[in-house]
Amino acid sequence: MNEIDGSKIDLNLLSVLHALLSEGSVTRAARRLGVGQPATSHALGRLRELFADPLFVRAGRQLVPTPRAEALREPLARLLSEASRLVRHETLFEPLHTSRSFLLVCPDLLAPVVPRLVMKLGAEAPKARLEVVLPRPDDARALEEGRVDLVLVPTPREGPGLVQRGLGAVRFVVVARRGHPLARARKLTRAGWASHPHVLVRTGHGGTHLVGTELERARFQRRIGLVVPTFLSALVAVAETDLFFTAPRELVSPLVERFGLTLLDVPIPLAAVPVSAVWHERFHTEPAARFFRELVLGELTAVLRGR
């Protein structure tokens, strides 16, 4: 058996061979392929040269496959099916059946949106898994390599191949327990804010502390009474003490009733913090990545707009 030169393999030729095997006629195969009969006859000549075998012999009005052609029937059908699946990959991603694990980089500042994402993903892709990690120095490379699906950032992120979309902004408020001694006034003064210790969230990933930077700019010194590793643990602490916690209004508002909290205006100007989503252009049209990206962007945008 002669070895076939891989450089001469043409999927169009293999499609012709498949049609000939199915139809047993050059005329019907040409009609099935939507081409002229001469083109199909020419393709059959090339196939015979490629496989060094007649492939078909005439028996009356029918073309009868040779043993070599018959042996190609099943593997050829599988090959063309896989090729079709590759080309139609977008239509083959089915959220309801996928068991894929999606990885989201999310700063602790945005942690309250995660339960909404879990519920939405559970409704649209019940077998999928969501993994959330804190920002890391190699996030840009992880996006490029496909190890991360999406990165949420409170500050713009730039880099080769990165695609970024602004989703809105968060505005800070002071969070206190309901019944806090200063909550009755409904308006917090600088002196009152300074009179009670604050909770500081320190995640350990080495990122910039946004509130601390703004307070330094405003030349305001706060007294830190507790340092915790996560946003949610800060809310739990505030709910049970007289500590203050400065947090994004849009993200903490849905948790006010659950934790028994009240929100007060910050007594000094604090700039709103823009929130963006970042992904890599390599995966801009990849179906699973696009599904997850649109899901996250939709939920986070709704939260930032107070819906």
C-alpha positions in Angstrom: 0.0 0.0 0.0 1.5 3.4 -1.0 1.9 6.0 1.6 -0.2 9.1 1.0 1.5 12.5 0.9 -0.2 14.4 3.7 0.5 17.7 1.9 -1.8 16.6 -0.9 -4.8 15.9 1.4 -7.7 18.2 0.6 -10.9 18.1 2.7 -12.9 19.1 -0.4 -11.6 16.0 -2.1 -12.6 13.9 0.9 -16.0 15.4 0.8 -16.3 14.3 -2.9 -15.2 10.8 -1.9 -17.9 10.7 0.8 -20.6 11.9 -1.6 -19.5 9.2 -4.2 -19.6 6.5 -1.5 -23.1 7.6 -0.4 -24.6 8.2 -3.9 -22.8 5.6 -6.1 -23.1 8.1 -9.0 -21.0 11.0 -10.2 -24.2 12.8 -11.3 -25.9 12.4 -7.9 -22.8 13.2 -6.0 -22.3 16.4 -8.0 -25.9 17.4 -7.3 -25.5 16.6 -3.6 -22.3 18.8 -3.4 -23.8 21.6 -5.5 -21.1 21.5 -8.2 -21.0 20.5 -11.8 -20.5 16.9 -13.0 -17.2 17.7 -14.7 -15.8 19.1 -11.5 -16.8 15.9 -9.6 -15.3 13.7 -12.3 -12.1 15.7 -12.1 -12.1 15.3 -8.3 -12.5 11.6 -8.7 -9.4 11.5 -10.9 -7.4 13.3 -8.3 -8.7 10.9 -5.6 -7.6 7.9 -7.6 -4.1 9.5 -8.0 -4.0 10.3 -4.3 -5.0 6.8 -3.1 -3.3 5.0 -6.0 -6.5 3.0 -6.4 -9.4 3.1 -8.8 -11.7 3.6 -5.8 -14.8 3.0 -8.0 -15.6 0.7 -11.0 -18.6 1.0 -13.2 -21.3 -1.7 -12.9 -24.1 -0.7 -15.2 -25.2 2.8 -14.2 -23.8 2.5 -10.8 -20.3 3.1 -9.4 -19.2 0.3 -7.2 -16.5 1.0 -4.6 -13.3 -1.0 -4.6 -12.3 -2.7 -1.3 -10.0 0.2 -0.6 -12.8 2.7 -1.0 -15.2 0.6 1.1 -12.6 0.4 3.8 -12.5 4.2 3.8 -16.3 4.6 4.3 -16.6 4.6 8.1 -13.3 6.4 9.0 -14.1 9.1 6.3 -17.5 9.7 7.8 -16.0 10.1 11.3 -13.3 12.5 10.0 -15.7 14.7 8.1 -18.0 14.7 11.1 -15.2 15.9 13.4 -14.2 18.5 10.8 -17.7 19.8 10.7 -17.8 19.9 14.5 -14.6 21.9 14.5 -16.0 24.5 12.0 -19.4 24.7 13.8 -17.8 24.8 17.3 -19.9 27.9 18.3 -23.2 26.1 17.8 -21.9 23.0 19.8 -21.4 24.9 23.1 -24.5 24.1 25.1 -24.6 25.8 28.5 -27.1 23.4 29.9 -24.8 20.5 29.3 -21.3 21.9 29.8 -19.3 20.8 32.8 -16.6 23.4 32.2 -15.0 25.2 35.1 -14.9 29.0 34.7 -12.2 31.0 36.5 -12.9 34.6 37.4 -10.4 37.0 38.9 -12.3 39.2 41.3 -11.0 41.7 43.8 -12.5 41.4 47.3 -14.0 44.8 46.8 -16.4 43.2 44.3 -17.1 40.0 46.4 -20.8 40.7 47.0 -21.6 40.2 43.4 -20.4 36.6 43.5 -23.6 35.1 44.9 -25.6 36.7 42.0 -23.1 35.1 39.5 -23.5 31.7 41.2 -27.3 31.9 40.9 -27.2 33.0 37.3 -24.7 30.4 36.3 -26.6 27.7 38.1 -29.7 28.6 36.1 -28.1 28.8 32.7 -25.3 26.2 33.1 -26.2 24.0 36.0 -23.3 21.5 35.5 -20.7 24.2 35.2 -18.3 25.2 38.0 -17.2 28.7 39.1 -13.9 29.4 40.7 -13.1 32.9 42.0 -9.6 34.0 42.9 -8.0 37.3 43.9 -5.9 39.3 41.5 -2.4 38.1 40.9 0.7 39.6 39.2 0.4 37.2 36.2 -3.2 37.8 35.4 -2.5 39.2 31.9 -0.5 36.1 31.0 -3.1 33.8 32.5 -5.7 35.5 30.3 -3.6 35.1 27.2 -3.0 31.4 28.0 -6.6 30.7 28.7 -6.0 29.8 32.4 -8.3 32.6 33.4 -11.6 33.5 31.6 -12.2 37.0 32.9 -10.6 39.6 35.2 -12.6 42.2 37.1 -10.5 45.3 38.0 -11.3 48.5 39.9 -8.7 50.4 37.9 -7.8 50.3 34.2 -5.6 47.5 33.0 -3.5 47.7 29.9 -1.4 45.2 28.0 -0.9 43.5 24.6 -4.0 41.8 23.4 -6.1 42.8 26.3 -9.7 43.8 25.7 -11.3 46.0 28.3 -14.9 47.2 28.9 -15.9 49.7 31.5 -19.0 48.6 33.5 -19.7 51.5 35.7 -18.4 52.8 39.0 -18.8 52.3 42.8 -19.3 55.1 45.3 -18.3 54.7 48.9 -20.4 54.9 52.0 -19.8 54.4 55.6 -21.3 51.1 56.9 -22.4 50.8 60.5 -24.6 48.5 62.5 -28.3 49.5 62.9 -28.5 51.2 66.3 -25.0 52.5 66.2 -24.7 55.6 68.5 -24.0 57.9 65.6 -26.4 56.4 63.1 -29.4 58.2 64.5 -28.1 61.6 63.4 -28.3 60.3 59.8 -25.4 62.7 59.0 -21.9 61.7 60.0 -19.3 64.4 60.8 -15.6 64.1 60.3 -15.2 64.1 64.1 -17.8 61.5 64.6 -16.2 59.3 61.9 -12.8 59.6 63.6 -14.2 58.9 67.1 -14.8 55.2 66.3 -12.3 52.6 65.0 -12.6 51.3 61.5 -12.3 48.0 59.8 -9.6 47.5 57.2 -9.7 44.8 54.6 -6.2 43.5 53.8 -6.4 40.6 51.3 -2.7 40.0 51.1 -2.4 40.2 47.3 -0.4 43.4 47.5 -2.8 45.6 45.6 -3.4 49.3 46.2 -5.9 50.1 49.0 -8.3 52.4 47.3 -10.0 53.9 50.3 -6.7 54.4 52.2 -5.2 56.2 49.2 -8.2 58.6 49.0 -8.2 59.3 52.8 -4.5 60.1 52.6 -5.2 62.5 49.8 -7.9 64.1 51.9 -5.4 64.3 54.8 -7.8 62.3 57.0 -6.4 59.9 59.7 -8.7 57.1 60.7 -8.1 54.7 63.6 -7.9 51.1 62.5 -9.5 48.8 65.1 -9.7 45.6 63.1 -7.9 44.1 60.1 -9.7 41.3 58.3 -8.9 39.4 55.1 -12.2 39.7 53.3 -15.0 42.1 52.5 -17.7 39.8 54.0 -15.9 39.2 57.2 -15.7 43.0 57.6 -19.5 43.3 57.3 -20.0 40.6 59.9 -17.7 42.4 62.3 -19.5 45.8 61.7 -22.9 44.2 62.3 -21.8 43.1 65.8 -19.7 46.1 67.0 -19.4 49.9 66.8 -16.7 49.7 64.1 -17.1 51.6 60.9 -16.4 50.2 57.4 -16.1 52.2 54.2 -17.5 50.2 51.3 -19.1 50.5 47.9 -22.8 51.5 48.2 -23.8 49.6 45.1 -22.3 46.3 46.4 -23.3 46.5 50.1 -26.9 47.8 49.6 -28.3 44.3 48.9 -26.8 43.0 52.2 -28.1 45.8 54.5 -31.2 44.0 55.7 -29.5 40.6 56.0 -26.7 41.9 58.3 -28.8 44.6 60.1 -26.7 47.5 58.8 -27.2 51.2 58.0 -25.4 53.3 55.4 -24.2 56.8 56.1 -22.6 59.4 53.7 -18.9 59.6 53.9 -18.1 63.0 55.6 -15.2 63.7 53.2 -15.1 63.6 49.4 -14.2 60.2 48.0 -13.9 59.7 44.3 -16.0 57.0 42.6 -14.0 54.0 41.5 -14.5 52.7 38.0 -15.0 49.0 37.5 -13.8 47.2 34.3 -13.8 43.7 32.9 -10.7 42.5 31.0 -10.2 39.5 28.7 -7.8 38.5 26.0 -8.6 39.0 22.3 -7.6 35.3 21.7 -10.8 34.3 23.4 -13.1 37.1 22.2 -15.2 34.9 20.0 -14.6 31.5 21.8 -18.2 30.4 22.6 -17.7 29.2 26.2 -15.6 32.2 27.1 -18.1 34.6 25.5 -21.0 33.0 27.3 -19.4 33.4 30.7 -18.2 36.9 29.9 -21.7 38.1 28.9 -23.1 36.5 32.0 -20.7 38.2 34.3 -20.9 41.6 32.5 -24.7 41.5 32.6 -24.9 40.8 36.3 -22.2 43.2 37.4 -23.6 46.0 35.2 -27.0 45.4 36.8 -25.5 45.6 40.3 -23.6 48.8 39.6 -26.8 50.4 38.2 -28.8 49.4 41.3 -31.0 46.8 39.6 
